[in-house]
Amino acid sequence: MRLNPEPIPPIQGGDAHNGTKDVFTSREADRSGGISYPAGTIIVKEAIRPERDFIGLVAIMRKIEGFDPANNDWEFVEYTRSSPNDIFTIIASGGICSGCHTGAAATDFVWVHTTGDAP
């Protein structure tokens, strides 16, 4: 399920996932006491980099029960590629990603809910 109704444009001044983005989730959030995703949820953000016409970034969050309680059990991995024929390679994971996502702790570490781009 796509979380943003329209593609999210690059943020002026740059952002961690620079490009035009779409965010998808495998499960709906529980909204009874805020926003919380159940264990087993996978969230995928894909981005088309500026001046490109292919997906050059894929960032994945997987919620694994007991994985990392300090980060609400999310595992973070970011992949990039330079051309449409390249294989995606890991560019960031773990603390590099969670350090940024801590700023979205109120929305279960999922930034799209803080920007007004998601329901």
Residue pairs with C-beta under 8 A, 6 or more apart in sequence:
1 24
1 25
1 26
1 28
2 22
2 23
2 24
3 23
3 24
3 25
3 43
3 110
3 112
3 113
3 117
3 118
3 119
4 21
4 22
4 23
4 112
4 117
4 118
5 117
5 119
6 117
7 20
7 21
7 22
8 20
8 21
8 22
8 23
8 112
8 115
8 117
9 20
10 18
10 19
10 20
10 50
11 18
16 100
17 45
17 47
17 57
17 59
17 78
18 47
18 49
18 50
18 57
19 47
19 48
19 49
19 50
19 52
19 56
19 57
20 47
20 48
21 45
21 46
21 47
22 45
22 46
23 43
23 44
23 45
23 112
23 117
23 118
24 43
24 44
24 45
24 46
25 37
25 41
25 42
25 43
25 44
26 40
26 41
26 42
26 43
27 37
27 38
27 40
27 41
29 35
29 36
29 37
29 108
29 110
29 113
30 36
30 37
30 38
34 106
34 107
34 108
35 106
35 107
35 108
35 110
35 113
36 108
37 43
37 63
37 108
37 110
38 63
39 63
39 64
39 65
39 73
40 63
40 64
40 65
41 61
41 62
41 63
42 60
42 61
42 62
42 63
43 60
43 61
43 62
43 110
44 58
44 59
44 60
44 61
45 57
45 58
45 59
45 60
45 112
46 55
46 57
46 58
47 55
47 56
47 57
47 58
47 59
48 54
48 55
48 56
49 56
49 57
54 83
54 84
56 80
56 81
56 82
57 78
57 79
57 80
58 78
58 79
58 80
58 88
59 76
59 77
59 78
59 79
59 97
60 76
60 77
60 78
60 79
61 74
61 75
61 76
61 101
61 109
61 110
62 74
62 75
63 72
63 73
63 74
63 75
64 73
64 74
64 75
65 73
66 73
67 73
67 74
67 75
68 74
68 75
68 98
70 98
71 98
71 101
71 102
71 109
72 105
72 108
72 109
74 98
74 101
74 109
75 93
76 92
76 93
76 94
76 96
76 97
76 98
76 101
77 90
77 92
77 93
77 97
78 90
78 91
78 92
78 93
78 97
79 88
79 89
79 90
79 91
80 88
80 89
80 91
81 87
81 88
81 89
98 109
101 109
101 110
101 111
102 109
103 111
103 114
104 110
104 111
104 113
104 114
106 114
107 113
107 114
110 118
112 118
